């Protein structure tokens, strides 16, 4: 687990878990329609976001490819919407 802190305030909690990393992009989307989905502009990562009040749940996957259209989850982040983009 990684905790991001800015000005003595927790803004991001990232969780890496082998059990959760078995979840595929397709399985996640079948479980619920995301509020937002986008590719990171500098990393080969694909973000799937669900809004949860003053937080957003951001699921991080490798970018889908023709060879791997439904990659496995990398990590889960709970992000303060007042700080993060």
Backbone as a printed PyTorch tensor [residue, N CA C, xyz], in Angstrom:
tensor([[[  0.8470,  -1.1620,   0.0000],
         [  0.0000,   0.0000,   0.0000],
         [  0.8970,   1.2300,   0.0000]],

        [[  0.4810,   2.2270,  -0.7520],
         [  1.1890,   3.5000,  -0.8190],
         [  0.1910,   4.5950,  -0.4350]],

        [[  0.6200,   5.5130,   0.4170],
         [ -0.2340,   6.6150,   0.8360],
         [  0.3970,   7.9180,   0.3670]],

        [[ -0.3760,   8.7050,  -0.4000],
         [  0.0880,  10.0080,  -0.8540],
         [ -0.3880,  11.0860,   0.1040]],

        [[  0.5360,  11.9450,   0.5320],
         [  0.2150,  13.0090,   1.4790],
         [  0.6540,  14.3420,   0.8880]],

        [[ -0.2150,  15.3430,   1.0270],
         [  0.1000,  16.6980,   0.5780],
         [ -0.3640,  17.6680,   1.6530]],

        [[  0.5460,  18.4730,   2.1680],
         [  0.2370,  19.4470,   3.2290],
         [ -0.4720,  18.7800,   4.4140]],

        [[  0.1190,  17.6820,   4.8910],
         [ -0.3830,  16.9330,   6.0590],
         [ -1.7850,  16.3540,   5.8480]],

        [[ -2.1590,  16.1230,   4.6130],
         [ -3.4810,  15.5790,   4.3110],
         [ -3.3350,  14.3850,   3.3700]],

        [[ -4.0160,  13.2860,   3.6730],
         [ -3.9840,  12.1240,   2.7900],
         [ -4.8080,  12.4410,   1.5500]],

        [[ -4.1800,  12.2960,   0.3860],
         [ -4.8760,  12.6100,  -0.8650],
         [ -5.0500,  11.3900,  -1.7610]],

        [[ -4.3000,  10.3300,  -1.4800],
         [ -4.3250,   9.1720,  -2.3610],
         [ -3.8680,   7.9430,  -1.5820]],

        [[ -4.6310,   6.8690,  -1.6850],
         [ -4.2370,   5.5900,  -1.1070],
         [ -4.2370,   4.5770,  -2.2500]],

        [[ -3.0720,   3.9780,  -2.5190],
         [ -2.9500,   2.9920,  -3.5930],
         [ -2.7210,   1.6180,  -2.9900]],

        [[ -3.4160,   0.6610,  -3.5610],
         [ -3.3740,  -0.6900,  -3.0110],
         [ -3.0400,  -1.6720,  -4.1200]],

        [[ -2.0240,  -2.4780,  -3.8910],
         [ -1.5920,  -3.5180,  -4.8250],
         [ -1.8400,  -4.8560,  -4.1310]],

        [[ -2.6690,  -5.7010,  -4.7070],
         [ -3.0130,  -6.9660,  -4.0660],
         [ -3.0990,  -8.0530,  -5.1300]],

        [[ -2.3730,  -9.1520,  -4.9710],
         [ -2.3900, -10.2260,  -5.9710],
         [ -3.7890, -10.7870,  -6.2340]],

        [[ -4.6350, -10.8050,  -5.2330],
         [ -6.0030, -11.3140,  -5.4410],
         [ -6.7800, -10.3640,  -6.3390]],

        [[ -6.6850,  -9.0610,  -6.0600],
         [ -7.3800,  -8.0750,  -6.8950],
         [ -6.7920,  -8.0160,  -8.3040]],

        [[ -5.5140,  -8.3230,  -8.4340],
         [ -4.8570,  -8.2570,  -9.7390],
         [ -5.3260,  -9.3640, -10.6880]],

        [[ -6.1790, -10.2450, -10.2200],
         [ -6.7790, -11.2560, -11.0920],
         [ -7.9780, -10.6990, -11.8560]],

        [[ -8.4730,  -9.5290, -11.4430],
         [ -9.6190,  -8.9060, -12.0940],
         [ -9.1890,  -8.3540, -13.4470]],

        [[ -9.9810,  -8.6500, -14.4740],
         [ -9.6840,  -8.1230, -15.8060],
         [-10.5110,  -6.8660, -16.0570]],

        [[-10.1020,  -6.1090, -17.0400],
         [-10.8180,  -4.8980, -17.4280],
         [-12.2610,  -5.2280, -17.8090]],

        [[-12.4450,  -6.2830, -18.5470],
         [-13.7920,  -6.6840, -18.9690],
         [-14.6590,  -7.0590, -17.7590]],

        [[-14.1080,  -7.7960, -16.8130],
         [-14.8640,  -8.1760, -15.6160],
         [-15.2930,  -6.9430, -14.8210]],

        [[-14.3960,  -5.9810, -14.6910],
         [-14.7180,  -4.7710, -13.9440],
         [-15.8620,  -4.0140, -14.6140]],

        [[-15.7750,  -3.8340, -15.9180],
         [-16.8280,  -3.0970, -16.6260],
         [-18.1560,  -3.8480, -16.6280]],

        [[-18.0970,  -5.1780, -16.6160],
         [-19.3280,  -5.9680, -16.5130],
         [-19.9950,  -5.7740, -15.1530]],

        [[-19.1940,  -5.4970, -14.1260],
         [-19.7170,  -5.3220, -12.7630],
         [-20.3710,  -3.9510, -12.5700]],

        [[-19.9690,  -2.9650, -13.3440],
         [-20.5430,  -1.6270, -13.2120],
         [-19.9490,  -0.6530, -14.2080]],

        [[-20.7960,   0.1800, -14.7670],
         [-20.3540,   1.1500, -15.7690],
         [-19.5390,   2.2440, -15.0800]],

        [[-18.3270,   2.4950, -15.5610],
         [-17.4960,   3.5280, -14.9270],
         [-18.0180,   4.9370, -15.2340]],

        [[-17.6630,   5.8690, -14.3560],
         [-18.0010,   7.2740, -14.5790],
         [-17.0590,   7.9120, -15.5920]],

        [[-15.8420,   7.3850, -15.6700],
         [-14.8430,   7.9370, -16.5790],
         [-13.8380,   6.8420, -16.9050]],

        [[-13.2860,   6.9370, -18.1080],
         [-12.2840,   5.9750, -18.5550],
         [-11.3060,   6.7150, -19.4560]],

        [[-10.0050,   6.5450, -19.2270],
         [ -9.0370,   7.2540, -20.0610],
         [ -7.6630,   6.5960, -19.9770]],

        [[ -6.8370,   6.8910, -20.9780],
         [ -5.4500,   6.4310, -21.0000],
         [ -4.5660,   7.5280, -20.4320]],

        [[ -3.5640,   7.1310, -19.6620],
         [ -2.5750,   8.0890, -19.1530],
         [ -1.7530,   8.5850, -20.3320]],

        [[ -1.4910,   9.8660, -20.3820],
         [ -0.8050,  10.4230, -21.5460],
         [  0.6720,  10.0500, -21.6300]],

        [[  1.3170,   9.7250, -20.5040],
         [  2.7510,   9.4260, -20.5250],
         [  3.0950,   7.9840, -20.1770]],

        [[  2.1590,   7.2690, -19.6000],
         [  2.4090,   5.8800, -19.1990],
         [  1.5210,   4.9540, -20.0150]],

        [[  1.9120,   3.7130, -20.1090],
         [  1.0750,   2.7250, -20.7970],
         [  0.0300,   2.1830, -19.8250]],

        [[ -0.7900,   3.1010, -19.2940],
         [ -1.8070,   2.7060, -18.3270],
         [ -3.1760,   3.2270, -18.7500]],

        [[ -4.1820,   2.4660, -18.3580],
         [ -5.5770,   2.7930, -18.6500],
         [ -6.3090,   2.9210, -17.3200]],

        [[ -6.9790,   4.0430, -17.0960],
         [ -7.6740,   4.2990, -15.8310],
         [ -9.1730,   4.1310, -16.0050]],

        [[ -9.7900,   3.4660, -15.0620],
         [-11.2430,   3.3120, -14.9970],
         [-11.6570,   3.9230, -13.6620]],

        [[-12.5610,   4.9140, -13.7050],
         [-12.8670,   5.7070, -12.5160],
         [-14.3460,   5.6050, -12.1530]],

        [[-14.5720,   5.4480, -10.8580],
         [-15.9230,   5.4500, -10.2860],
         [-15.9600,   6.5370,  -9.2170]],

        [[-16.9410,   7.4370,  -9.2840],
         [-17.0590,   8.5120,  -8.3060],
         [-17.7690,   8.0020,  -7.0590]],

        [[-17.2400,   8.3970,  -5.9060],
         [-17.7760,   7.9660,  -4.6110],
         [-17.7880,   9.1610,  -3.6600]],

        [[-18.7660,  10.0470,  -3.8160],
         [-18.8250,  11.2260,  -2.9580],
         [-17.6310,  12.1210,  -3.1790]],

        [[-16.8920,  12.4350,  -2.1000],
         [-15.7370,  13.3170,  -2.2480],
         [-14.4610,  12.5750,  -2.6320]],

        [[-14.6060,  11.3160,  -3.0100],
         [-13.4770,  10.5040,  -3.4690],
         [-13.8070,   9.8810,  -4.8100]],

        [[-12.7670,   9.4500,  -5.4790],
         [-12.9770,   8.6320,  -6.6690],
         [-12.1510,   7.3590,  -6.5130]],

        [[-12.7270,   6.2850,  -6.9670],
         [-12.0660,   4.9920,  -6.9660],
         [-11.4780,   4.8250,  -8.3580]],

        [[-10.1490,   4.7960,  -8.4290],
         [ -9.4710,   4.7110,  -9.7260],
         [ -8.8010,   3.3510,  -9.8370]],

        [[ -9.2220,   2.5940, -10.8230],
         [ -8.6650,   1.2760, -11.0950],
         [ -7.6570,   1.4400, -12.2350]],

        [[ -6.4440,   0.9280, -12.0270],
         [ -5.3600,   1.1220, -12.9890],
         [ -5.0320,  -0.2140, -13.6650]],

        [[ -5.0590,  -0.1790, -14.9900],
         [ -4.7560,  -1.3410, -15.8250],
         [ -3.6630,  -0.9770, -16.8210]],

        [[ -2.9630,  -1.9760, -17.3800],
         [ -2.1420,  -1.6920, -18.5500],
         [ -3.0750,  -1.2690, -19.6860]],

        [[ -2.5620,  -0.4780, -20.6260],
         [ -3.3890,  -0.1050, -21.7770],
         [ -3.7830,  -1.3680, -22.5320]],

        [[ -5.0560,  -1.4980, -22.8990],
         [ -5.4700,  -2.6470, -23.7110],
         [ -4.7690,  -2.6220, -25.0710]],

        [[ -4.5020,  -3.7930, -25.5910],
         [ -3.8730,  -3.9320, -26.9140],
         [ -4.6610,  -4.9520, -27.7250]],

        [[ -4.3140,  -5.0950, -28.9810],
         [ -4.9600,  -6.1120, -29.8110],
         [ -4.6840,  -7.5100, -29.2590]],

        [[ -3.4760,  -7.7210, -28.7320],
         [ -3.1110,  -9.0250, -28.1720],
         [ -3.7470,  -9.2740, -26.8050]],

        [[ -3.8990,  -8.2050, -26.0110],
         [ -4.4840,  -8.3170, -24.6670],
         [ -5.5640,  -7.2340, -24.5220]],

        [[ -6.7590,  -7.5020, -25.0500],
         [ -7.8160,  -6.4910, -25.0170],
         [ -8.4300,  -6.2680, -23.6320]],

        [[ -8.2370,  -7.2250, -22.7230],
         [ -8.7910,  -7.1110, -21.3710],
         [ -7.7010,  -7.4580, -20.3520]],

        [[ -6.7650,  -6.5250, -20.1280],
         [ -5.6450,  -6.8000, -19.2170],
         [ -6.0950,  -6.9000, -17.7530]],

        [[ -5.1970,  -7.4300, -16.9480],
         [ -5.4610,  -7.5620, -15.5080],
         [ -5.1280,  -6.2750, -14.7670]],

        [[ -5.8430,  -6.0580, -13.6870],
         [ -5.6850,  -4.8920, -12.8280],
         [ -4.2590,  -4.7770, -12.2910]],

        [[ -3.7360,  -3.5540, -12.2360],
         [ -2.4300,  -3.2880, -11.6180],
         [ -2.6390,  -2.8800, -10.1650]],

        [[ -3.4870,  -1.8520,  -9.9620],
         [ -3.7030,  -1.3290,  -8.6130],
         [ -5.0470,  -0.6200,  -8.5250]],

        [[ -5.4250,  -0.3360,  -7.2880],
         [ -6.6440,   0.4020,  -6.9800],
         [ -6.2340,   1.6290,  -6.1820]],

        [[ -6.7990,   2.7880,  -6.5120],
         [ -6.5080,   4.0140,  -5.7710],
         [ -7.8020,   4.6560,  -5.2970]],

        [[ -7.7790,   5.1440,  -4.0800],
         [ -8.8540,   5.9710,  -3.5620],
         [ -8.2770,   7.3800,  -3.5000]],

        [[ -8.8660,   8.2930,  -4.2840],
         [ -8.2730,   9.6070,  -4.4950],
         [ -9.2370,  10.7060,  -4.0490]],

        [[ -8.7150,  11.7030,  -3.3420],
         [ -9.4830,  12.8770,  -2.9360],
         [ -9.7770,  13.7170,  -4.1800]],

        [[-11.0480,  13.9210,  -4.5240],
         [-11.3770,  14.6570,  -5.7530],
         [-11.0230,  16.1380,  -5.6560]],

        [[-10.8450,  16.6590,  -4.4590],
         [-10.4840,  18.0620,  -4.3040],
         [ -9.0140,  18.3210,  -4.5820]],

        [[ -8.2330,  17.2610,  -4.7050],
         [ -6.8130,  17.4280,  -4.9890],
         [ -6.4360,  16.9010,  -6.3650]],

        [[ -6.9500,  15.7240,  -6.7120],
         [ -6.4950,  15.0310,  -7.9210],
         [ -7.2750,  15.4500,  -9.1480]],

        [[ -6.6290,  15.2940, -10.2890],
         [ -7.2900,  15.5720, -11.5630],
         [ -8.0330,  14.3590, -12.0480]]])
